């Protein structure tokens, strides 16, 4: 494996790891927002939409 291929593989791994972590944080935030603000609160809806966008575009 060339150095450039290795670097590209590591960058992909790092991006994928950050994306998975971000999805986890959004899931937690959504649960908290739903509990404290309600499912139809504007902030809860924004968090839900952001989570859906992350999940839809999960391939870095």
NULUMLUM-858467 format. One line per 8 residues: for each residue x, y, z of C-alpha. Coordinates in pm, whole numbers, plus 50000, padded with zeros to 5 digits. Each point is the difference from the previous one (the first is absolute). Last residue first. Layout:
NULUMLUM-858467
X/Y/Z | ...
END
This chain:
NULUMLUM-858467
48200/51054/50413 | 49717/49743/49972 | 49735/50087/50260 | 49802/50233/49778 | 49649/49878/50084 | 50093/49943/50365 | 50147/50348/50034 | 49700/50159/49831
49758/49806/50223 | 50192/50116/50307 | 49982/50360/49882 | 49625/49966/49942 | 49945/49854/50349 | 50211/50274/50162 | 49800/50266/49815 | 49669/49841/50101
50108/49992/50363 | 50098/50366/49983 | 49664/50094/49844 | 49802/49814/50272 | 49776/49729/49854 | 50145/49697/50182 | 50000/50162/50342 | 50241/50239/50167
50147/49799/50286 | 49952/49640/49891 | 50016/50061/49627 | 50303/50224/50042 | 50182/49742/50214 | 49934/49717/49755 | 50100/50219/49706 | 50323/50105/50169
50093/49636/50064 | 49930/49901/49639 | 50192/50308/49883 | 50301/49902/50210 | 49997/49647/49859 | 49977/50131/49644 | 50298/50225/50066 | 50206/49708/50131
49920/49797/49687 | 50099/50296/49783 | 50324/50052/50190 | 50092/49633/49955 | 49919/50011/49629 | 50213/50312/49954 | 50292/49842/50188 | 49977/49677/49798
49983/50192/49671 | 50305/50205/50098 | 50187/49682/50094 | 49920/49840/49666 | 50111/50313/49812 | 50327/50003/50196 | 50062/49632/49921 | 49924/50055/49633
50241/50294/49993 | 50272/49796/50173 | 49964/49719/49751 | 49858/49663/50097
END
